[in-house]
C-alpha cells in the first residue's frame, strides 16, 4: 500500500493558494497509485497563523474551503489535511474556542476530524493562546480490498503529540503520552503531521526520537513536516519514515517541497525501503540552505522580488549579499557602497570585488556631504563637546536613511546585515545599520559568519580573501576595530552561548575560565541592548535561542547575578 508524504510550503492565510497546491499534489499522488496522502500540520492555512485565529471570518472561510476540498479530491484517495476545528463545548467547559486538527477527507466528504492533544507553550510556540487539547486517542481504519487483511489501522498524531516519550526524554512534559495510547490501541502504523521549526542539528534529534519510539512500541512511524519560511521561522522539511526496527526507509528533501512515497507491506506489516534523500553534508551547508530558503520565502510571501543592502567591505554584508544573490537571483540584488572619510581604501575595493564576484549590481554613494550637513545643523547644540558615539552613529543613520530611501523608491526589500554577536551586545545602531525589512544573519554568531564564508570559498572564491583576514571594524572613526569595544569574537561568542543558550549565570561563566571583568561587561551589554532588539526587524531563526518570537525578556529590569 502506497502512502505519500506531501512536504508542502504553505503561505499563511492564503487559503485558495494552499488549497490549490493540495489539490495538485493529491492528483499527482493519485496518479501514482497512492492510497493515503499525508500533509503537514495546519497545511490548509499555514503554520503558525497566530492571531488570524482570533478572526471569526477566517475560521469560517477555512471551514468552507475544507468542505470544498473534500468534494474535489480524487475519490480513491484518502487525505489528511491540517485545519482548525471549532470547539463546540468551549463556553460550557471554559476552554479555548478552537482545536488544532487534522481532517480525514475521502469519498467526497470530511469523514473524521482528529484533534491535537499536546499543545506546546514554550520558545516560539503559544498554542494554549488559541487551542483546546484533544482528549481522545486518534485513530482510523484505512480500508483495503474488502478483506480484513488489507485494512490498516492508523494512529494519528499532530506534531507535539510525538514529543513526550518519557523513556527518550527522561521525563514527561505532559500528563499523557499519545504514542502510548495508540500502542495500547494496537495500531498498525503511526503518522505524525508536523510543522516543526528548524534549528541547527534538529533533524538528528528528530530521527533519534523517531527511532526510539518505533523500536519501543514496535510500530512503524511516518513523520511529515512542513517546509519553507514564515516570518522569522524556518521549516526544513526532512520528512521521514521509520520501520519497526527504527531504520529510515524513506526521507524527503531537506529545505525543499517534495512528494515522497512510502510503501507499507501488508504481509510483513511494516514499511519497506523506498527513496532516502540525503541531508546537508555539514553544519555550514545546513545553515546556508536554511538562510537562502528564509530570504527567498520572506521576499516572495511579502511581495518583494528585489533586495537592497549596504556593502561595507566587511564579512557580514559579504555573507548577506551572497545569500541574497542565491535566494533571489544575482540580477535582483543591489549592493550600495556608502564610504565616509573614515572608510579605508581596501574596504571600498573589497566591497567592489565582492559585488563583482557574486555578480550583483552595485552603486556608490559617498556620505561625506551628508555628514557635513549634519555637523552644520547640530553645531550650535553640540558646541563645546567632543566627537563621540553620537557623531559615529550619525554616519550609520545616514547610511540607513539612504538604504531606506532606495527601498521605498523602487519597492526593494532592505536586508540588514547585523550578526547575532552584535545584536546580543548592542554593537549596532538603531535607525542606522539596524534598518531593514529582514535581518538575515541576526541568529548567526560572528564566528559562525566566518565559518560560513570559508565554507563558501571551498567551492569558488566568492568572498575576497582580504575580507576574511582583516580585523572587523565599523570604520566610524580613524583606526577603529571592533575589539576596541568588544572582546575577541571567539571569547565573546563563547560567553554569549553560555549566557543565552545555556542560561548560565555570570558566576558559572567565570568558573568556566572567563575573565570576571569581561563576563560582567558582556552580561551588562546584553541586558542593556534589549530595547534595541525589540525594535529590530525580524531575524531568521536557526538556533534554539534566537532574538525573536521565542525571546521574551523585559526591557526595564534590574538584573542581578543570574
DOVO-401773 format. One record per residue (C-alpha): residue number from 1; residue in one letter; y, z, x. Coordinates in nm, 3 decimals, padded with zeros to 5 digits, always signed. Layout:
N
> pos,code,py,pz,px
> NUM,A,Y,Z,X
...
This chain:
562
> pos,code,py,pz,px
> 1,X,+00.000,+00.000,+00.000
> 2,X,+00.338,-00.103,+00.142
> 3,X,+00.623,+00.145,+00.135
> 4,X,+00.961,+00.023,+00.257
> 5,X,+01.241,+00.220,+00.419
> 6,X,+01.583,+00.082,+00.327
> 7,X,+01.809,+00.208,+00.604
> 8,X,+02.147,+00.140,+00.447
> 9,X,+02.514,+00.171,+00.538
> 10,X,+02.693,+00.251,+00.211
> 11,X,+03.068,+00.271,+00.164
> 12,X,+03.171,+00.589,-00.010
> 13,X,+03.289,+00.522,-00.365
> 14,X,+03.202,+00.150,-00.362
> 15,X,+02.954,+00.175,-00.647
> 16,X,+02.945,-00.200,-00.714
> 17,X,+02.911,-00.295,-00.348
> 18,X,+02.646,-00.033,-00.281
> 19,X,+02.455,-00.134,-00.594
> 20,X,+02.461,-00.499,-00.486
> 21,X,+02.321,-00.402,-00.146
> 22,X,+02.045,-00.203,-00.317
> 23,X,+01.959,-00.499,-00.538
> 24,X,+01.941,-00.737,-00.243
> 25,X,+01.723,-00.507,-00.034
> 26,X,+01.499,-00.441,-00.334
> 27,X,+01.443,-00.813,-00.388
> 28,X,+01.363,-00.859,-00.019
> 29,X,+01.115,-00.573,-00.033
> 30,X,+00.952,-00.705,-00.349
> 31,X,+00.911,-01.047,-00.187
> 32,X,+00.719,-00.874,+00.095
> 33,X,+00.476,-00.709,-00.145
> 34,X,+00.628,-00.361,-00.126
> 35,X,+00.523,-00.114,-00.395
> 36,X,+00.775,+00.166,-00.328
> 37,X,+01.125,+00.136,-00.179
> 38,X,+01.293,+00.443,-00.028
> 39,X,+01.672,+00.470,+00.004
> 40,X,+01.888,+00.741,+00.163
> 41,X,+02.044,+01.047,+00.004
> 42,X,+02.326,+00.955,-00.237
> 43,X,+02.269,+00.591,-00.150
> 44,X,+02.445,+00.467,-00.462
> 45,X,+02.777,+00.642,-00.395
> 46,X,+02.756,+00.702,-00.019
> 47,X,+02.743,+01.031,+00.168
> 48,X,+02.945,+01.250,+00.176
> 49,X,+03.151,+01.174,-00.137
> 50,X,+03.328,+01.510,-00.110
> 51,X,+03.587,+01.574,-00.384
> 52,X,+03.522,+01.243,-00.555
> 53,X,+03.251,+01.454,-00.716
> 54,X,+03.520,+01.652,-00.898
> 55,X,+03.632,+01.343,-01.090
> 56,X,+03.452,+01.307,-01.425
> 57,X,+03.508,+00.931,-01.442
> 58,X,+03.346,+00.885,-01.102
> 59,X,+03.038,+01.071,-01.222
> 60,X,+03.031,+00.868,-01.545
> 61,X,+03.061,+00.538,-01.357
> 62,X,+02.785,+00.645,-01.120
> 63,X,+02.553,+00.724,-01.411
> 64,X,+02.621,+00.388,-01.575
> 65,X,+02.567,+00.200,-01.250
> 66,X,+02.228,+00.369,-01.212
> 67,X,+02.124,+00.254,-01.560
> 68,X,+02.234,-00.099,-01.477
> 69,X,+02.037,-00.095,-01.152
> 70,X,+01.720,+00.016,-01.326
> 71,X,+01.731,-00.290,-01.551
> 72,X,+01.799,-00.528,-01.261
> 73,X,+01.542,-00.417,-01.003
> 74,X,+01.223,-00.626,-00.968
> 75,X,+00.984,-00.486,-01.232
> 76,X,+00.686,-00.450,-00.997
> 77,X,+00.885,-00.232,-00.755
> 78,X,+00.942,+00.144,-00.772
> 79,X,+01.268,+00.252,-00.610
> 80,X,+01.404,+00.596,-00.521
> 81,X,+01.785,+00.581,-00.541
> 82,X,+02.016,+00.860,-00.429
> 83,X,+02.260,+00.964,-00.700
> 84,X,+02.427,+01.258,-00.874
> 85,X,+02.298,+01.412,-01.195
> 86,X,+02.495,+01.630,-01.439
> 87,X,+02.362,+01.985,-01.472
> 88,X,+02.330,+02.046,-01.848
> 89,X,+02.291,+02.423,-01.800
> 90,X,+02.592,+02.472,-01.573
> 91,X,+02.806,+02.662,-01.825
> 92,X,+02.516,+02.862,-01.966
> 93,X,+02.383,+02.971,-01.626
> 94,X,+02.711,+02.988,-01.436
> 95,X,+02.601,+02.714,-01.195
> 96,X,+02.770,+02.414,-01.039
> 97,X,+02.803,+02.117,-01.271
> 98,X,+02.606,+01.865,-01.063
> 99,X,+02.278,+01.809,-00.884
> 100,X,+02.230,+01.609,-00.565
> 101,X,+01.948,+01.392,-00.695
> 102,X,+01.701,+01.115,-00.631
> 103,X,+01.617,+00.890,-00.926
> 104,X,+01.287,+00.705,-00.959
> 105,X,+01.358,+00.362,-01.106
> 106,X,+01.081,+00.131,-01.221
> 107,X,+00.977,-00.078,-01.521
> 108,X,+01.344,-00.134,-01.602
> 109,X,+01.434,+00.229,-01.658
> 110,X,+01.504,+00.565,-01.497
> 111,X,+01.162,+00.729,-01.509
> 112,X,+01.225,+01.056,-01.327
> 113,X,+01.509,+01.241,-01.156
> 114,X,+01.445,+01.487,-00.872
> 115,X,+01.699,+01.746,-00.757
> 116,X,+01.769,+01.861,-00.401
> 117,X,+01.652,+02.218,-00.359
> 118,X,+01.816,+02.335,-00.034
> 119,X,+02.192,+02.293,-00.015
> 120,X,+02.344,+02.324,+00.333
> 121,X,+02.675,+02.504,+00.377
> 122,X,+02.743,+02.502,+00.750
> 123,X,+02.907,+02.277,+01.007
> 124,X,+03.016,+01.961,+00.818
> 125,X,+02.819,+02.046,+00.503
> 126,X,+02.969,+02.205,+00.193
> 127,X,+02.718,+02.122,-00.078
> 128,X,+02.746,+02.453,-00.263
> 129,X,+03.101,+02.342,-00.347
> 130,X,+02.959,+02.075,-00.578
> 131,X,+02.587,+02.115,-00.645
> 132,X,+02.338,+02.345,-00.809
> 133,X,+01.997,+02.384,-00.644
> 134,X,+01.688,+02.223,-00.790
> 135,X,+01.426,+02.482,-00.880
> 136,X,+01.103,+02.283,-00.902
> 137,X,+00.879,+02.107,-00.655
> 138,X,+00.950,+01.735,-00.677
> 139,X,+00.654,+01.500,-00.703
> 140,X,+00.528,+01.200,-00.894
> 141,X,+00.226,+00.970,-00.910
> 142,X,+00.268,+00.613,-00.793
> 143,X,+00.005,+00.420,-00.984
> 144,X,-00.200,+00.150,-00.818
> 145,X,-00.454,-00.089,-00.969
> 146,X,-00.575,+00.118,-01.262
> 147,X,-00.842,+00.325,-01.082
> 148,X,-00.751,+00.678,-00.966
> 149,X,-00.845,+00.588,-00.609
> 150,X,-00.542,+00.362,-00.593
> 151,X,-00.296,+00.622,-00.721
> 152,X,-00.069,+00.801,-00.476
> 153,X,+00.068,+01.150,-00.532
> 154,X,+00.406,+01.159,-00.361
> 155,X,+00.620,+01.461,-00.285
> 156,X,+00.996,+01.403,-00.281
> 157,X,+01.236,+01.593,-00.056
> 158,X,+01.607,+01.533,-00.001
> 159,X,+01.747,+01.586,+00.349
> 160,X,+01.781,+01.965,+00.399
> 161,X,+01.462,+02.026,+00.198
> 162,X,+01.276,+01.929,+00.515
> 163,X,+01.462,+02.169,+00.748
> 164,X,+01.327,+02.511,+00.653
> 165,X,+00.979,+02.546,+00.801
> 166,X,+00.964,+02.900,+00.936
> 167,X,+00.693,+02.819,+01.191
> 168,X,+00.906,+02.549,+01.351
> 169,X,+01.238,+02.735,+01.347
> 170,X,+01.105,+03.087,+01.388
> 171,X,+01.281,+03.194,+01.069
> 172,X,+01.372,+03.077,+00.721
> 173,X,+01.731,+02.991,+00.640
> 174,X,+01.649,+02.966,+00.269
> 175,X,+01.409,+03.162,+00.049
> 176,X,+01.192,+02.863,-00.042
> 177,X,+01.016,+02.601,+00.167
> 178,X,+00.986,+02.279,-00.037
> 179,X,+00.727,+02.137,+00.203
> 180,X,+00.501,+02.434,+00.150
> 181,X,+00.531,+02.391,-00.228
> 182,X,+00.436,+02.022,-00.201
> 183,X,+00.142,+02.102,+00.024
> 184,X,+00.019,+02.353,-00.234
> 185,X,+00.052,+02.079,-00.496
> 186,X,-00.182,+01.865,-00.277
> 187,X,+00.041,+01.561,-00.249
> 188,X,-00.089,+01.262,-00.051
> 189,X,+00.244,+01.172,+00.107
> 190,X,+00.584,+01.335,+00.154
> 191,X,+00.901,+01.126,+00.156
> 192,X,+01.236,+01.257,+00.271
> 193,X,+01.555,+01.079,+00.171
> 194,X,+01.837,+01.180,+00.405
> 195,X,+02.196,+01.133,+00.506
> 196,X,+02.162,+01.324,+00.831
> 197,X,+02.471,+01.303,+01.055
> 198,X,+02.428,+01.202,+01.416
> 199,X,+02.473,+01.430,+01.713
> 200,X,+02.362,+01.362,+02.067
> 201,X,+01.989,+01.424,+02.106
> 202,X,+01.930,+01.497,+01.737
> 203,X,+01.659,+01.233,+01.692
> 204,X,+01.433,+01.411,+01.939
> 205,X,+01.473,+01.729,+01.733
> 206,X,+01.404,+01.543,+01.408
> 207,X,+01.088,+01.382,+01.540
> 208,X,+00.964,+01.710,+01.686
> 209,X,+01.018,+01.880,+01.350
> 210,X,+00.851,+01.596,+01.159
> 211,X,+00.552,+01.608,+01.392
> 212,X,+00.518,+01.982,+01.340
> 213,X,+00.538,+01.950,+00.961
> 214,X,+00.295,+01.657,+00.941
> 215,X,+00.034,+01.836,+01.151
> 216,X,+00.086,+02.179,+00.995
> 217,X,+00.031,+02.055,+00.642
> 218,X,-00.193,+01.759,+00.725
> 219,X,+00.029,+01.527,+00.519
> 220,X,+00.197,+01.206,+00.640
> 221,X,+00.576,+01.201,+00.612
> 222,X,+00.827,+00.916,+00.577
> 223,X,+01.182,+01.007,+00.672
> 224,X,+01.458,+00.770,+00.551
> 225,X,+01.807,+00.811,+00.693
> 226,X,+02.148,+00.662,+00.623
> 227,X,+02.324,+00.465,+00.896
> 228,X,+02.692,+00.394,+00.962
> 229,X,+03.023,+00.571,+00.999
> 230,X,+03.201,+00.754,+00.718
> 231,X,+03.531,+00.900,+00.839
> 232,X,+03.450,+01.135,+01.129
> 233,X,+03.077,+01.145,+01.057
> 234,X,+02.832,+00.903,+01.216
> 235,X,+02.480,+00.834,+01.091
> 236,X,+02.231,+00.692,+01.335
> 237,X,+01.950,+00.573,+01.107
> 238,X,+01.636,+00.604,+01.321
> 239,X,+01.424,+00.640,+01.006
> 240,X,+01.068,+00.722,+01.099
> 241,X,+00.718,+00.757,+00.953
> 242,X,+00.456,+01.001,+01.088
> 243,X,+00.085,+01.004,+01.014
> 244,X,-00.122,+01.318,+00.957
> 245,X,-00.168,+01.361,+01.331
> 246,X,+00.206,+01.366,+01.388
> 247,X,+00.209,+01.025,+01.551
> 248,X,+00.501,+00.790,+01.496
> 249,X,+00.367,+00.483,+01.317
> 250,X,+00.696,+00.326,+01.203
> 251,X,+01.055,+00.355,+01.322
> 252,X,+01.364,+00.168,+01.205
> 253,X,+01.658,+00.063,+01.421
> 254,X,+01.896,+00.305,+01.584
> 255,X,+02.258,+00.258,+01.470
> 256,X,+02.187,-00.046,+01.253
> 257,X,+02.081,-00.133,+00.900
> 258,X,+01.715,-00.214,+00.861
> 259,X,+01.425,-00.266,+00.625
> 260,X,+01.119,-00.108,+00.782
> 261,X,+00.774,-00.141,+00.625
> 262,X,+00.526,+00.146,+00.639
> 263,X,+00.163,+00.097,+00.539
> 264,X,-00.038,+00.362,+00.352
> 265,X,-00.416,+00.315,+00.379
> 266,X,-00.575,+00.433,+00.056
> 267,X,-00.916,+00.472,+00.217
> 268,X,-00.810,+00.691,+00.508
> 269,X,-00.528,+00.845,+00.301
> 270,X,-00.291,+00.807,+00.591
> 271,X,-00.012,+00.592,+00.726
> 272,X,-00.114,+00.318,+00.968
> 273,X,+00.089,+00.172,+01.257
> 274,X,+00.345,-00.100,+01.188
> 275,X,+00.663,-00.157,+01.391
> 276,X,+00.812,+00.120,+01.605
> 277,X,+01.158,+00.020,+01.723
> 278,X,+01.292,+00.177,+02.044
> 279,X,+01.552,+00.449,+02.073
> 280,X,+01.852,+00.413,+02.307
> 281,X,+01.741,+00.437,+02.669
> 282,X,+01.985,+00.709,+02.778
> 283,X,+02.239,+00.960,+02.651
> 284,X,+02.518,+00.722,+02.752
> 285,X,+02.358,+00.431,+02.564
> 286,X,+02.322,+00.654,+02.260
> 287,X,+02.683,+00.773,+02.265
> 288,X,+02.812,+00.421,+02.325
> 289,X,+02.621,+00.287,+02.024
> 290,X,+02.748,+00.572,+01.809
> 291,X,+03.113,+00.527,+01.903
> 292,X,+03.104,+00.149,+01.865
> 293,X,+02.949,+00.189,+01.520
> 294,X,+03.205,+00.454,+01.429
> 295,X,+03.505,+00.240,+01.522
> 296,X,+03.362,-00.069,+01.354
> 297,X,+03.286,+00.109,+01.028
> 298,X,+03.607,+00.312,+01.016
> 299,X,+03.810,-00.006,+01.057
> 300,X,+03.604,-00.209,+00.812
> 301,X,+03.584,+00.057,+00.542
> 302,X,+03.957,+00.133,+00.570
> 303,X,+04.054,-00.233,+00.553
> 304,X,+04.152,-00.298,+00.916
> 305,X,+04.042,-00.600,+01.118
> 306,X,+04.251,-00.543,+01.432
> 307,X,+04.337,-00.246,+01.651
> 308,X,+04.607,-00.146,+01.898
> 309,X,+04.604,+00.120,+02.169
> 310,X,+04.809,+00.228,+02.466
> 311,X,+04.677,+00.131,+02.809
> 312,X,+04.787,+00.377,+03.076
> 313,X,+04.566,+00.267,+03.359
> 314,X,+04.364,+00.586,+03.311
> 315,X,+03.998,+00.629,+03.234
> 316,X,+04.031,+00.748,+02.873
> 317,X,+04.223,+00.445,+02.748
> 318,X,+03.989,+00.223,+02.951
> 319,X,+03.685,+00.358,+02.768
> 320,X,+03.851,+00.334,+02.425
> 321,X,+03.957,-00.024,+02.494
> 322,X,+03.600,-00.118,+02.588
> 323,X,+03.463,+00.047,+02.274
> 324,X,+03.722,-00.124,+02.053
> 325,X,+03.651,-00.466,+02.202
> 326,X,+03.278,-00.421,+02.140
> 327,X,+03.332,-00.289,+01.788
> 328,X,+03.597,-00.531,+01.659
> 329,X,+03.580,-00.828,+01.894
> 330,X,+03.800,-00.855,+02.201
> 331,X,+04.028,-01.105,+02.025
> 332,X,+04.113,-00.834,+01.771
> 333,X,+04.231,-00.568,+02.016
> 334,X,+04.582,-00.535,+02.161
> 335,X,+04.644,-00.310,+02.460
> 336,X,+05.005,-00.205,+02.519
> 337,X,+05.127,-00.105,+02.865
> 338,X,+05.431,+00.123,+02.847
> 339,X,+05.532,+00.207,+03.204
> 340,X,+05.803,+00.459,+03.285
> 341,X,+05.988,+00.516,+03.614
> 342,X,+05.708,+00.765,+03.697
> 343,X,+05.425,+00.516,+03.645
> 344,X,+05.260,+00.417,+03.970
> 345,X,+05.218,+00.053,+04.061
> 346,X,+04.841,+00.096,+04.072
> 347,X,+04.832,+00.234,+03.717
> 348,X,+05.006,-00.079,+03.590
> 349,X,+04.784,-00.312,+03.790
> 350,X,+04.473,-00.117,+03.689
> 351,X,+04.565,-00.148,+03.321
> 352,X,+04.629,-00.520,+03.360
> 353,X,+04.297,-00.566,+03.538
> 354,X,+04.116,-00.371,+03.270
> 355,X,+04.262,-00.589,+02.992
> 356,X,+04.157,-00.898,+03.185
> 357,X,+03.804,-00.766,+03.247
> 358,X,+03.749,-00.677,+02.883
> 359,X,+03.924,-00.988,+02.756
> 360,X,+04.170,-00.818,+02.522
> 361,X,+04.532,-00.915,+02.469
> 362,X,+04.796,-00.705,+02.643
> 363,X,+05.169,-00.654,+02.615
> 364,X,+05.404,-00.465,+02.846
> 365,X,+05.692,-00.259,+02.701
> 366,X,+05.881,-00.060,+02.970
> 367,X,+06.014,+00.264,+02.821
> 368,X,+06.295,+00.346,+03.069
> 369,X,+06.573,+00.214,+02.837
> 370,X,+06.447,+00.438,+02.556
> 371,X,+06.423,+00.736,+02.794
> 372,X,+06.787,+00.686,+02.894
> 373,X,+06.890,+00.665,+02.528
> 374,X,+06.720,+00.998,+02.457
> 375,X,+06.883,+01.153,+02.764
> 376,X,+07.227,+01.047,+02.636
> 377,X,+07.161,+01.171,+02.284
> 378,X,+07.034,+01.509,+02.398
> 379,X,+07.270,+01.557,+02.690
> 380,X,+07.517,+01.784,+02.502
> 381,X,+07.238,+02.008,+02.377
> 382,X,+07.028,+02.007,+02.698
> 383,X,+07.328,+02.059,+02.929
> 384,X,+07.260,+02.321,+03.198
> 385,X,+06.880,+02.310,+03.156
> 386,X,+06.620,+02.178,+03.397
> 387,X,+06.387,+01.884,+03.346
> 388,X,+06.065,+02.016,+03.193
> 389,X,+05.797,+01.980,+02.931
> 390,X,+06.042,+01.870,+02.661
> 391,X,+06.152,+01.570,+02.867
> 392,X,+05.792,+01.492,+02.967
> 393,X,+05.684,+01.493,+02.604
> 394,X,+05.970,+01.264,+02.503
> 395,X,+05.805,+00.994,+02.713
> 396,X,+05.478,+01.039,+02.529
> 397,X,+05.658,+01.035,+02.194
> 398,X,+05.843,+00.715,+02.283
> 399,X,+05.508,+00.554,+02.353
> 400,X,+05.359,+00.692,+02.034
> 401,X,+05.656,+00.562,+01.836
> 402,X,+05.621,+00.213,+01.985
> 403,X,+05.250,+00.202,+01.909
> 404,X,+05.307,+00.318,+01.551
> 405,X,+05.576,+00.052,+01.508
> 406,X,+05.333,-00.219,+01.622
> 407,X,+05.060,-00.081,+01.397
> 408,X,+05.296,-00.074,+01.097
> 409,X,+05.441,-00.417,+01.164
> 410,X,+05.113,-00.603,+01.197
> 411,X,+04.871,-00.385,+00.999
> 412,X,+04.670,-00.275,+01.305
> 413,X,+04.461,+00.039,+01.332
> 414,X,+04.610,+00.258,+01.605
> 415,X,+04.339,+00.415,+01.820
> 416,X,+04.429,+00.734,+02.001
> 417,X,+04.267,+00.787,+02.338
> 418,X,+04.258,+01.163,+02.400
> 419,X,+03.926,+01.318,+02.507
> 420,X,+03.769,+01.646,+02.396
> 421,X,+03.873,+01.840,+02.706
> 422,X,+04.239,+01.758,+02.641
> 423,X,+04.212,+01.828,+02.268
> 424,X,+04.048,+02.162,+02.340
> 425,X,+04.326,+02.298,+02.560
> 426,X,+04.620,+02.113,+02.402
> 427,X,+04.682,+01.886,+02.700
> 428,X,+04.822,+01.627,+02.463
> 429,X,+05.149,+01.564,+02.281
> 430,X,+05.197,+01.595,+01.907
> 431,X,+05.360,+01.279,+01.767
> 432,X,+05.301,+01.114,+02.103
> 433,X,+04.964,+01.030,+02.255
> 434,X,+04.801,+01.207,+01.958
> 435,X,+04.941,+00.940,+01.723
> 436,X,+04.678,+00.725,+01.559
> 437,X,+04.450,+00.649,+01.270
> 438,X,+04.130,+00.733,+01.459
> 439,X,+04.065,+00.949,+01.765
> 440,X,+03.777,+00.756,+01.921
> 441,X,+03.670,+00.992,+02.201
> 442,X,+03.801,+01.323,+02.068
> 443,X,+03.447,+01.465,+02.085
> 444,X,+03.374,+01.329,+02.434
> 445,X,+03.448,+01.569,+02.724
> 446,X,+03.626,+01.427,+03.028
> 447,X,+03.318,+01.449,+03.250
> 448,X,+03.122,+01.252,+02.990
> 449,X,+03.401,+00.993,+02.978
> 450,X,+03.343,+00.929,+03.349
> 451,X,+02.966,+00.911,+03.295
> 452,X,+03.008,+00.657,+03.016
> 453,X,+03.235,+00.435,+03.224
> 454,X,+02.997,+00.449,+03.520
> 455,X,+02.712,+00.356,+03.285
> 456,X,+02.915,+00.063,+03.151
> 457,X,+02.972,-00.065,+03.502
> 458,X,+02.599,-00.077,+03.575
> 459,X,+02.568,-00.397,+03.374
> 460,X,+02.903,-00.557,+03.458
> 461,X,+03.222,-00.448,+03.627
> 462,X,+03.435,-00.373,+03.322
> 463,X,+03.622,-00.066,+03.441
> 464,X,+03.822,-00.129,+03.761
> 465,X,+03.686,+00.092,+04.042
> 466,X,+04.029,+00.246,+04.105
> 467,X,+04.030,+00.391,+03.751
> 468,X,+03.704,+00.569,+03.827
> 469,X,+03.815,+00.715,+04.158
> 470,X,+04.183,+00.809,+04.127
> 471,X,+04.295,+01.157,+04.023
> 472,X,+04.365,+01.176,+03.647
> 473,X,+04.735,+01.200,+03.565
> 474,X,+04.966,+01.178,+03.265
> 475,X,+05.233,+01.043,+03.505
> 476,X,+05.520,+01.212,+03.324
> 477,X,+05.686,+01.329,+03.644
> 478,X,+05.661,+01.236,+04.013
> 479,X,+05.327,+01.311,+04.180
> 480,X,+05.176,+01.473,+03.871
> 481,X,+04.799,+01.519,+03.828
> 482,X,+04.601,+01.687,+03.550
> 483,X,+04.486,+01.954,+03.795
> 484,X,+04.845,+02.076,+03.829
> 485,X,+04.794,+02.233,+03.487
> 486,X,+04.416,+02.248,+03.441
> 487,X,+04.114,+02.349,+03.647
> 488,X,+03.895,+02.065,+03.776
> 489,X,+03.725,+01.898,+03.480
> 490,X,+03.376,+01.995,+03.599
> 491,X,+03.478,+02.360,+03.573
> 492,X,+03.686,+02.315,+03.258
> 493,X,+03.412,+02.130,+03.069
> 494,X,+03.152,+02.393,+03.152
> 495,X,+03.380,+02.670,+03.029
> 496,X,+03.462,+02.473,+02.715
> 497,X,+03.095,+02.404,+02.646
> 498,X,+03.015,+02.775,+02.671
> 499,X,+03.315,+02.873,+02.460
> 500,X,+03.295,+02.605,+02.190
> 501,X,+02.928,+02.507,+02.165
> 502,X,+02.753,+02.828,+02.267
> 503,X,+03.009,+03.075,+02.126
> 504,X,+03.010,+03.279,+02.445
> 505,X,+03.275,+03.546,+02.493
> 506,X,+03.511,+03.532,+02.791
> 507,X,+03.314,+03.819,+02.948
> 508,X,+02.990,+03.622,+02.921
> 509,X,+03.150,+03.314,+03.076
> 510,X,+03.290,+03.520,+03.361
> 511,X,+02.947,+03.675,+03.413
> 512,X,+02.809,+03.321,+03.448
> 513,X,+03.021,+03.280,+03.761
> 514,X,+03.360,+03.150,+03.650
> 515,X,+03.693,+03.288,+03.766
> 516,X,+03.830,+03.555,+03.529
> 517,X,+04.181,+03.410,+03.556
> 518,X,+04.065,+03.058,+03.473
> 519,X,+03.847,+03.173,+03.185
> 520,X,+04.126,+03.377,+03.030
> 521,X,+04.369,+03.087,+03.070
> 522,X,+04.130,+02.833,+02.914
> 523,X,+04.044,+03.067,+02.628
> 524,X,+04.413,+03.123,+02.559
> 525,X,+04.487,+02.749,+02.569
> 526,X,+04.205,+02.669,+02.325
> 527,X,+04.335,+02.924,+02.076
> 528,X,+04.698,+02.814,+02.107
> 529,X,+04.615,+02.445,+02.060
> 530,X,+04.466,+02.490,+01.715
> 531,X,+04.789,+02.385,+01.545
> 532,X,+04.780,+02.056,+01.736
> 533,X,+04.418,+01.984,+01.648
> 534,X,+04.491,+02.047,+01.281
> 535,X,+04.741,+01.758,+01.292
> 536,X,+04.524,+01.517,+01.490
> 537,X,+04.369,+01.200,+01.347
> 538,X,+04.001,+01.217,+01.253
> 539,X,+03.776,+01.207,+01.558
> 540,X,+03.428,+01.058,+01.573
> 541,X,+03.172,+01.339,+01.587
> 542,X,+02.896,+01.307,+01.848
> 543,X,+02.820,+01.672,+01.926
> 544,X,+02.705,+01.970,+01.724
> 545,X,+03.050,+02.131,+01.753
> 546,X,+03.336,+01.887,+01.708
> 547,X,+03.705,+01.943,+01.626
> 548,X,+03.683,+01.802,+01.276
> 549,X,+03.526,+01.866,+00.938
> 550,X,+03.298,+02.141,+01.067
> 551,X,+03.562,+02.321,+01.279
> 552,X,+03.727,+02.593,+01.069
> 553,X,+03.938,+02.810,+01.295
> 554,X,+04.261,+02.982,+01.186
> 555,X,+04.592,+02.875,+01.338
> 556,X,+04.774,+03.206,+01.306
> 557,X,+04.536,+03.455,+01.464
> 558,X,+04.530,+03.732,+01.722
> 559,X,+04.231,+03.671,+01.949
> 560,X,+04.051,+03.946,+02.131
> 561,X,+03.768,+03.923,+02.382
> 562,X,+03.532,+03.734,+02.154
